[in-house]
Amino acid sequence: MDRIDAMQAFVAVADLRGFAPAARKLGQSPSNVTRLIAALEDRLGARLLQRTTRQVALTDVGARYLERARRILADVEEAEGAAEGERTRPSGRLVVSAPVGFGRLHVSPVMSAYLMRYGEVAGELRLSDRVINLVEDGVDLAVRIGHLPDSTLVARQVGEMRRIVVASPDYLKSRGEPKRPAAIESHETIQFGATASTEWQFVEDGREVRLAATPRFTTNSADAAIQYAEQGGGLTRVLAYQAADAIERGRLKIVLQKFEQPPLPIHLVYPTSRLLSAKVRTFIDLVVEISDWHFGT
């Protein structure tokens, strides 16, 4: 027995003084309404209604229960209305996670624009390069760059990201520009990445090529790798957005471009798409509307 359905049936019968009119109001058969009331009485261990062939009347217990049932049903309706409002109108707290560098440069402006547009939302932007558990960490949505492992998360691709090899013009002038991937073995290299692997991957003649670099400098900071490359420290392999400013200003130059691996996807991930809250849905819509996260060309 669904207790809410049973309460609704009981209140309808009490208000309309009969099973047949209550059944018509609820869109059910009189026999089903009768079963709901009987099950409710069995559960409570008390008779709520006095039934005769001509009328239905409340017992003393029924009169007291009716008052409480009305309050409960009103609370349920209010809670459902509030939940429906949250689903259709952005409100509450929105927690977004993103990689540190990308979040600072590209996600933070979206969050700022979002909070200006939706005044009933409080935002929190968490920047971290580690992969977090959205549910355990209380995160509504995360930005992730790279191929996603199989998971229960829902993902929407909103862009792509090249991995590029760059060096300063002065370095390339003194050491020569590498024309094929194997040429990096004769160059100074700067290793950037969160893993200990020093392999650099390329695509040559339709097949993947992996080359073991021997870095002169290793760091987990893209800024440090790029800064050293700008000073003539050698070749480094980074994500396109990380070196975009240095390339635009002529401090770095892309090399081995035609041997790059396919771009990495940029996804927005969130725990579920069923009854997606308005705050998450509208943040995704705003990313698509105002951002250009296509770094694959």
C-alpha contacts under 8 A as a table, 3 or more apart, distances in Angstrom:
res1	aa1	res2	aa2	distance
1	M	5	D	7.97
1	M	6	A	7.33
1	M	36	L	7.19
1	M	39	A	6.91
1	M	40	L	7.91
2	D	5	D	5.37
2	D	6	A	6.23
3	R	6	A	4.93
3	R	7	M	6.03
3	R	40	L	7.29
4	I	7	M	5.05
4	I	8	Q	6.15
4	I	73	L	7.40
5	D	8	Q	5.11
5	D	9	A	6.20
5	D	36	L	7.59
6	A	9	A	5.06
6	A	10	F	6.14
6	A	33	V	7.96
6	A	36	L	5.06
6	A	37	I	6.10
6	A	39	A	7.84
6	A	40	L	6.24
7	M	10	F	5.02
7	M	11	V	6.14
7	M	40	L	7.80
7	M	69	A	6.26
7	M	73	L	7.70
8	Q	11	V	5.25
8	Q	12	A	6.13
8	Q	73	L	7.50
9	A	12	A	5.15
9	A	13	V	6.18
9	A	22	A	6.99
9	A	23	A	7.89
9	A	26	L	7.53
9	A	33	V	6.08
9	A	36	L	6.94
9	A	37	I	6.88
10	F	13	V	5.19
10	F	14	A	6.13
10	F	37	I	6.08
10	F	66	L	7.88
11	V	14	A	5.05
11	V	15	D	6.02
11	V	66	L	6.54
11	V	69	A	7.40
11	V	70	R	7.27
12	A	15	D	5.15
12	A	16	L	5.99
12	A	22	A	5.08
12	A	25	K	7.67
12	A	26	L	7.93
13	V	16	L	5.27
13	V	17	R	5.41
13	V	18	G	5.21
13	V	19	F	5.54
13	V	21	P	7.55
13	V	22	A	5.09
13	V	56	V	7.99
14	A	17	R	5.19
14	A	18	G	7.20
14	A	56	V	7.68
14	A	57	A	7.32
14	A	58	L	6.96
14	A	66	L	7.93
16	L	19	F	7.98
16	L	21	P	6.33
16	L	22	A	6.20
17	R	21	P	7.91
17	R	55	Q	6.72
17	R	56	V	5.40
17	R	57	A	6.90
18	G	21	P	5.83
18	G	22	A	6.28
18	G	55	Q	6.65
18	G	56	V	5.72
19	F	22	A	5.10
19	F	23	A	5.98
19	F	30	P	5.81
19	F	33	V	6.77
19	F	34	T	7.00
20	A	23	A	5.08
20	A	24	R	6.35
20	A	29	S	7.89
20	A	30	P	5.38
21	P	24	R	5.08
21	P	25	K	6.28
22	A	25	K	5.12
22	A	26	L	6.20
22	A	30	P	7.79
22	A	33	V	7.75
23	A	26	L	5.15
23	A	27	G	5.83
23	A	28	Q	4.91
23	A	29	S	5.54
23	A	30	P	5.16
23	A	33	V	6.21
24	R	27	G	5.07
24	R	28	Q	6.36
24	R	29	S	7.49
25	K	28	Q	7.87
28	Q	32	N	6.60
28	Q	33	V	6.94
29	S	32	N	5.30
29	S	33	V	6.52
30	P	33	V	5.13
30	P	34	T	6.15
31	S	34	T	4.99
31	S	35	R	6.23
32	N	35	R	5.02
32	N	36	L	6.25
33	V	36	L	5.11
33	V	37	I	6.32
34	T	37	I	5.28
34	T	38	A	6.13
35	R	38	A	5.07
35	R	39	A	6.04
36	L	39	A	5.18
36	L	40	L	6.18
37	I	40	L	5.05
37	I	41	E	6.18
38	A	41	E	5.14
38	A	42	D	6.14
39	A	42	D	5.02
39	A	43	R	6.16
40	L	43	R	5.10
40	L	44	L	6.21
41	E	44	L	5.08
41	E	45	G	5.72
41	E	46	A	5.44
41	E	47	R	5.62
41	E	48	L	6.51
42	D	45	G	5.00
42	D	46	A	6.92
46	A	61	V	7.32
47	R	50	Q	7.57
47	R	59	T	6.99
47	R	61	V	7.19
47	R	62	G	7.05
48	L	58	L	6.05
48	L	59	T	5.39
48	L	60	D	7.66
48	L	61	V	5.92
48	L	62	G	3.93
48	L	63	A	7.60
48	L	65	Y	7.80
49	L	56	V	6.52
49	L	57	A	5.57
49	L	58	L	4.62
49	L	59	T	5.44
49	L	62	G	6.24
50	Q	56	V	5.69
50	Q	57	A	5.07
50	Q	58	L	6.03
50	Q	59	T	6.27
51	R	55	Q	6.33
51	R	56	V	4.77
51	R	57	A	6.65
52	T	55	Q	5.40
52	T	56	V	6.32
58	L	61	V	7.77
58	L	62	G	5.21
58	L	63	A	5.72
59	T	62	G	4.77
59	T	63	A	6.12
60	D	63	A	5.18
60	D	64	R	6.50
61	V	64	R	5.30
61	V	65	Y	6.07
62	G	65	Y	4.98
62	G	66	L	5.89
63	A	66	L	5.13
63	A	67	E	6.74
64	R	67	E	5.55
64	R	68	R	6.84
65	Y	68	R	5.21
65	Y	69	A	5.95
66	L	69	A	4.99
66	L	70	R	6.13
67	E	70	R	5.34
67	E	71	R	6.62
68	R	71	R	5.17
68	R	72	I	6.25
69	A	72	I	5.05
69	A	73	L	6.11
70	R	73	L	5.23
70	R	74	A	6.10
71	R	74	A	5.08
71	R	75	D	6.18
72	I	75	D	5.10
72	I	76	V	6.22
73	L	76	V	5.01
73	L	77	E	6.14
74	A	77	E	5.10
74	A	78	E	6.13
75	D	78	E	5.04
75	D	79	A	6.09
76	V	79	A	5.11
76	V	80	E	6.12
77	E	80	E	5.14
77	E	81	G	6.06
78	E	81	G	5.04
78	E	82	A	6.16
79	A	82	A	5.11
79	A	83	A	6.17
80	E	83	A	5.07
80	E	84	E	6.02
81	G	84	E	5.05
81	G	85	G	6.06
82	A	85	G	5.00
82	A	86	E	6.27
83	A	86	E	5.10
83	A	87	R	6.29
84	E	87	R	5.05
84	E	88	T	6.28
85	G	88	T	5.18
85	G	89	R	5.52
86	E	89	R	5.29
86	E	90	P	6.05
86	E	91	S	6.01
86	E	92	G	7.82
86	E	277	S	6.45
86	E	278	A	6.26
86	E	279	K	7.85
87	R	90	P	7.18
87	R	275	L	7.03
87	R	276	L	6.76
87	R	277	S	4.41
87	R	278	A	4.65
87	R	279	K	7.72
88	T	277	S	7.20
88	T	278	A	5.18
89	R	278	A	5.55
89	R	279	K	7.38
90	P	118	Y	6.79
90	P	120	E	6.71
90	P	121	V	6.41
90	P	277	S	7.59
90	P	278	A	4.78
90	P	279	K	4.36
90	P	282	T	7.36
91	S	118	Y	7.80
91	S	120	E	4.78
91	S	121	V	4.56
91	S	122	A	7.70
91	S	278	A	7.63
91	S	279	K	6.31
92	G	120	E	6.62
92	G	121	V	5.02
92	G	122	A	6.16
92	G	279	K	7.81
93	R	121	V	5.68
93	R	122	A	4.69
93	R	123	G	5.73
93	R	124	E	7.53
94	L	121	V	6.77
94	L	122	A	6.18
94	L	123	G	4.83
94	L	124	E	6.19
94	L	139	V	7.90
94	L	140	D	6.32
94	L	279	K	6.62
94	L	280	V	7.34
95	V	123	G	6.00
95	V	124	E	4.74
95	V	125	L	6.04
95	V	126	R	7.43
95	V	138	G	7.43
95	V	139	V	5.09
95	V	140	D	5.27
95	V	141	L	6.72
96	V	123	G	7.81
96	V	124	E	6.23
96	V	125	L	4.97
96	V	126	R	6.16
96	V	139	V	6.05
96	V	140	D	6.05
96	V	141	L	5.02
96	V	142	A	5.50
96	V	143	V	7.77
97	S	103	G	7.97
97	S	125	L	5.87
97	S	126	R	4.70
97	S	127	L	5.84
97	S	128	S	7.23
97	S	139	V	6.84
97	S	141	L	6.45
97	S	142	A	4.50
97	S	143	V	6.24
98	A	102	F	7.00
98	A	103	G	5.07
98	A	107	V	7.26
98	A	125	L	7.60
98	A	126	R	6.47
98	A	127	L	5.14
98	A	128	S	6.26
98	A	129	D	7.43
98	A	142	A	5.74
98	A	143	V	4.81
98	A	144	R	6.69
99	P	102	F	5.54
99	P	103	G	5.42
99	P	127	L	5.49
99	P	128	S	5.03
99	P	129	D	4.65
99	P	130	R	7.65
99	P	143	V	7.21
99	P	144	R	7.23
100	V	103	G	5.20
100	V	104	R	6.10
100	V	127	L	4.65
100	V	128	S	5.15
100	V	129	D	5.87
101	G	104	R	5.25
101	G	105	L	6.30
101	G	242	Q	7.34
102	F	105	L	5.28
102	F	106	H	5.54
102	F	107	V	6.71
102	F	241	Y	7.55
102	F	242	Q	7.83
103	G	106	H	5.44
103	G	107	V	4.45
103	G	108	S	5.78
103	G	127	L	6.24
104	R	107	V	6.28
104	R	108	S	5.44
104	R	127	L	7.69
105	L	108	S	6.49
105	L	109	P	7.34
106	H	109	P	5.98
106	H	110	V	7.03
106	H	291	S	7.93
107	V	110	V	5.21
107	V	111	M	6.31
108	S	111	M	5.07
108	S	112	S	6.22
108	S	125	L	7.36
109	P	112	S	5.08
109	P	113	A	6.22
110	V	113	A	5.12
110	V	114	Y	5.98
110	V	286	L	7.28
110	V	287	V	6.55
110	V	290	I	7.67
110	V	291	S	7.58
111	M	114	Y	4.94
111	M	115	L	6.21
111	M	123	G	7.30
111	M	125	L	7.56
112	S	115	L	5.36
112	S	116	M	6.35
113	A	116	M	5.15
113	A	117	R	6.27
114	Y	117	R	5.15
114	Y	118	Y	6.07
114	Y	283	F	6.80
114	Y	286	L	7.19
115	L	118	Y	5.20
115	L	119	G	6.09
115	L	121	V	6.57
115	L	122	A	7.16
115	L	123	G	6.91
116	M	119	G	6.38
118	Y	121	V	5.90
119	G	122	A	7.87
121	V	279	K	7.47
128	S	131	V	7.86
132	I	137	D	7.13
133	N	136	E	5.46
133	N	137	D	5.92
134	L	137	D	5.31
134	L	138	G	5.84
134	L	139	V	4.73
134	L	140	D	6.81
134	L	141	L	7.34
134	L	142	A	7.62
134	L	270	Y	7.38
134	L	271	P	7.07
135	V	138	G	5.23
135	V	139	V	6.33
135	V	140	D	7.95
135	V	271	P	7.11
136	E	139	V	7.90
139	V	142	A	7.25
140	D	270	Y	6.14
140	D	271	P	7.45
140	D	280	V	6.91
141	L	268	L	6.69
141	L	269	V	5.67
141	L	270	Y	4.70
141	L	271	P	7.72
141	L	280	V	7.01
142	A	268	L	5.66
142	A	269	V	5.30
142	A	270	Y	6.56
143	V	266	I	7.14
143	V	267	H	5.84
143	V	268	L	4.77
143	V	269	V	6.50
144	R	266	I	5.80
144	R	267	H	5.32
144	R	268	L	6.43
144	R	269	V	7.34
145	I	160	E	7.85
145	I	161	M	7.46
145	I	264	L	6.54
145	I	265	P	5.95
145	I	266	I	4.53
145	I	267	H	6.45
146	G	264	L	4.87
146	G	265	P	5.32
146	G	266	I	6.35
146	G	267	H	7.98
147	H	264	L	6.62
147	H	265	P	6.39
152	T	271	P	6.95
152	T	272	T	7.81
153	L	269	V	6.22
153	L	270	Y	5.62
153	L	271	P	4.69
153	L	272	T	6.27
154	V	269	V	5.50
154	V	270	Y	5.40
154	V	271	P	5.95
154	V	272	T	5.68
154	V	273	S	6.52
155	A	267	H	5.99
155	A	268	L	5.62
155	A	269	V	4.36
155	A	270	Y	6.64
156	R	267	H	5.32
156	R	268	L	5.27
156	R	269	V	6.47
157	Q	265	P	6.57
157	Q	266	I	5.67
157	Q	267	H	4.24
157	Q	268	L	6.38
158	V	265	P	7.84
158	V	266	I	5.82
158	V	267	H	5.68
158	V	268	L	6.97
158	V	287	V	7.87
158	V	288	V	6.84
158	V	293	W	6.75
158	V	294	H	7.82
159	G	265	P	6.03
159	G	266	I	4.88
159	G	267	H	7.08
159	G	292	D	7.46
159	G	293	W	4.77
159	G	294	H	4.53
159	G	295	F	7.21
160	E	263	P	5.84
160	E	264	L	5.36
160	E	265	P	4.24
160	E	266	I	5.02
160	E	293	W	6.60
160	E	294	H	4.97
160	E	295	F	5.54
160	E	296	G	5.43
161	M	239	L	6.72
161	M	240	A	6.44
161	M	241	Y	7.69
161	M	263	P	5.03
161	M	264	L	4.94
161	M	265	P	6.22
161	M	266	I	6.84
161	M	293	W	7.84
161	M	294	H	6.52
161	M	295	F	4.56
161	M	296	G	5.02
162	R	239	L	5.92
162	R	240	A	5.35
162	R	260	E	7.81
162	R	261	Q	7.80
162	R	262	P	7.16
162	R	263	P	4.43
162	R	264	L	6.30
162	R	295	F	5.94
162	R	296	G	4.97
162	R	297	T	7.51
163	R	237	R	6.74
163	R	238	V	5.64
163	R	239	L	4.54
163	R	240	A	5.81
163	R	260	E	6.93
163	R	261	Q	7.22
163	R	263	P	6.75
163	R	264	L	7.77
164	I	237	R	5.48
164	I	238	V	5.62
164	I	239	L	6.10
164	I	240	A	6.00
164	I	254	I	6.69
164	I	255	V	7.64
164	I	257	Q	7.02
164	I	260	E	6.80
165	V	235	L	6.47
165	V	236	T	5.52
165	V	237	R	4.34
165	V	238	V	6.57
165	V	254	I	5.76
165	V	255	V	5.64
165	V	256	L	6.72
165	V	257	Q	7.56
166	V	229	A	7.68
166	V	235	L	5.60
166	V	236	T	5.58
166	V	237	R	6.45
166	V	238	V	7.88
166	V	252	L	6.05
166	V	253	K	5.33
166	V	254	I	4.48
166	V	255	V	5.76
167	A	171	Y	6.62
167	A	172	L	6.76
167	A	229	A	5.61
167	A	230	E	6.84
167	A	232	G	7.17
167	A	233	G	7.98
167	A	234	G	5.84
167	A	235	L	4.80
167	A	236	T	6.61
167	A	252	L	5.26
167	A	253	K	5.56
167	A	254	I	6.83
167	A	255	V	7.51
168	S	171	Y	5.24
168	S	172	L	6.35
168	S	229	A	6.07
168	S	230	E	5.14
168	S	231	Q	7.12
168	S	232	G	5.64
168	S	234	G	7.48
168	S	251	R	5.80
168	S	252	L	4.37
168	S	253	K	5.96
169	P	172	L	5.13
169	P	173	K	6.04
169	P	250	G	7.92
169	P	251	R	6.98
169	P	252	L	6.30
169	P	253	K	6.36
170	D	173	K	5.05
170	D	174	S	6.32
170	D	232	G	6.41
171	Y	174	S	5.28
171	Y	175	R	5.98
171	Y	176	G	7.70
171	Y	232	G	4.88
171	Y	233	G	7.31
171	Y	234	G	6.49
172	L	175	R	5.18
172	L	176	G	4.80
172	L	177	E	5.16
173	K	176	G	5.53
173	K	177	E	7.40
175	R	187	H	7.54
177	E	255	V	7.18
178	P	181	P	7.19
178	P	183	A	5.39
178	P	184	I	6.54
178	P	255	V	7.04
178	P	256	L	6.91
179	K	183	A	6.88
179	K	255	V	7.86
179	K	256	L	6.35
180	R	183	A	5.63
180	R	184	I	7.94
180	R	256	L	6.60
180	R	259	F	7.82
181	P	184	I	5.99
181	P	202	F	6.95
181	P	204	E	8.00
181	P	211	L	7.76
181	P	256	L	6.88
181	P	259	F	7.33
182	A	185	E	6.10
182	A	211	L	7.16
183	A	186	S	5.85
183	A	187	H	7.24
184	I	187	H	5.05
184	I	188	E	7.71
184	I	189	T	7.69
184	I	213	A	7.43
184	I	235	L	8.00
185	E	212	A	7.99
185	E	213	A	6.54
185	E	214	T	7.79
187	H	234	G	6.86
187	H	235	L	7.25
188	E	214	T	7.86
188	E	215	P	6.69
188	E	216	R	6.35
188	E	233	G	6.92
188	E	234	G	4.71
188	E	235	L	6.29
189	T	213	A	6.86
189	T	214	T	6.73
189	T	215	P	4.67
189	T	216	R	5.91
189	T	217	F	7.12
189	T	233	G	7.47
189	T	234	G	5.07
189	T	235	L	4.71
189	T	236	T	5.86
190	I	215	P	5.18
190	I	216	R	6.03
190	I	217	F	4.93
190	I	218	T	5.89
190	I	219	T	7.98
190	I	225	A	6.32
190	I	228	Y	7.98
190	I	229	A	7.38
190	I	233	G	7.32
190	I	234	G	6.33
190	I	235	L	5.91
190	I	236	T	4.78
190	I	237	R	7.62
191	Q	198	T	6.72
191	Q	215	P	5.67
191	Q	216	R	7.90
191	Q	217	F	6.17
191	Q	218	T	4.54
191	Q	219	T	6.30
191	Q	225	A	7.24
191	Q	236	T	6.22
191	Q	237	R	7.16
192	F	218	T	6.03
192	F	219	T	5.21
192	F	220	N	5.50
192	F	221	S	6.65
192	F	222	A	6.26
192	F	225	A	6.18
192	F	236	T	7.11
192	F	237	R	6.83
192	F	238	V	6.92
193	G	196	A	7.56
193	G	219	T	6.83
193	G	220	N	5.07
193	G	221	S	7.43
193	G	222	A	7.76
194	A	220	N	5.44
198	T	212	A	5.81
198	T	213	A	5.55
198	T	214	T	7.16
198	T	215	P	7.63
199	E	210	R	6.05
199	E	211	L	5.30
199	E	212	A	4.42
199	E	213	A	5.96
200	W	210	R	5.66
200	W	211	L	5.24
200	W	212	A	6.38
200	W	213	A	6.83
200	W	237	R	7.89
201	Q	208	E	6.83
201	Q	209	V	5.63
201	Q	210	R	4.57
201	Q	211	L	6.46
201	Q	260	E	7.90
201	Q	261	Q	7.08
202	F	208	E	5.73
202	F	209	V	5.05
202	F	210	R	6.45
202	F	259	F	5.41
202	F	260	E	5.32
202	F	261	Q	5.46
203	V	206	G	6.09
203	V	207	R	5.39
203	V	208	E	4.51
203	V	209	V	5.72
203	V	259	F	5.00
203	V	260	E	6.03
203	V	261	Q	5.68
204	E	207	R	5.48
204	E	208	E	6.37
204	E	209	V	6.50
204	E	259	F	5.82
215	P	218	T	6.35
217	F	225	A	7.94
218	T	225	A	7.73
219	T	222	A	7.56
219	T	224	A	6.98
219	T	225	A	6.57
221	S	224	A	5.28
221	S	225	A	6.38
222	A	225	A	5.10
222	A	226	I	6.05
222	A	238	V	7.05
222	A	242	Q	6.77
223	D	226	I	5.20
223	D	227	Q	5.97
223	D	242	Q	7.61
224	A	227	Q	5.10
224	A	228	Y	6.21
225	A	228	Y	5.35
225	A	229	A	6.20
225	A	236	T	6.84
226	I	229	A	4.98
226	I	230	E	6.11
226	I	236	T	7.30
226	I	243	A	6.82
227	Q	230	E	5.10
227	Q	231	Q	6.46
228	Y	231	Q	5.08
228	Y	232	G	6.64
228	Y	233	G	5.29
228	Y	234	G	7.79
229	A	232	G	5.18
229	A	233	G	4.70
229	A	234	G	5.44
229	A	235	L	6.46
229	A	236	T	6.69
229	A	252	L	7.60
230	E	233	G	7.12
230	E	246	A	7.89
230	E	251	R	5.83
230	E	252	L	6.15
238	V	242	Q	6.64
238	V	243	A	7.21
239	L	242	Q	5.52
239	L	243	A	7.14
240	A	243	A	5.70
240	A	244	A	6.03
240	A	295	F	6.48
241	Y	244	A	4.95
241	Y	245	D	7.95
241	Y	295	F	6.98
242	Q	245	D	7.69
243	A	246	A	5.36
243	A	247	I	6.08
243	A	252	L	7.73
244	A	247	I	5.21
244	A	248	E	6.08
245	D	248	E	5.08
245	D	249	R	6.16
246	A	249	R	5.20
246	A	250	G	6.15
246	A	251	R	5.03
246	A	252	L	5.53
247	I	250	G	5.06
247	I	251	R	5.84
247	I	252	L	4.76
247	I	253	K	5.84
247	I	254	I	7.64
248	E	251	R	7.72
249	R	252	L	7.83
250	G	253	K	6.88
254	I	257	Q	6.59
256	L	259	F	5.53
256	L	260	E	6.89
257	Q	260	E	5.53
263	P	296	G	5.53
266	I	293	W	7.67
268	L	284	I	7.55
270	Y	273	S	7.74
272	T	276	L	6.89
273	S	276	L	5.12
276	L	280	V	6.92
276	L	281	R	6.53
277	S	280	V	5.56
277	S	281	R	6.24
278	A	281	R	5.03
278	A	282	T	5.88
279	K	282	T	5.42
279	K	283	F	6.20
280	V	283	F	5.16
280	V	284	I	6.32
281	R	284	I	5.29
281	R	285	D	6.29
282	T	285	D	4.89
282	T	286	L	6.09
283	F	286	L	5.07
283	F	287	V	6.32
284	I	287	V	5.20
284	I	288	V	6.49
285	D	288	V	5.25
285	D	289	E	6.10
286	L	289	E	4.81
286	L	290	I	6.01
286	L	291	S	7.74
287	V	290	I	5.71
287	V	291	S	5.28
288	V	291	S	5.87
288	V	292	D	7.65
294	H	297	T	7.49
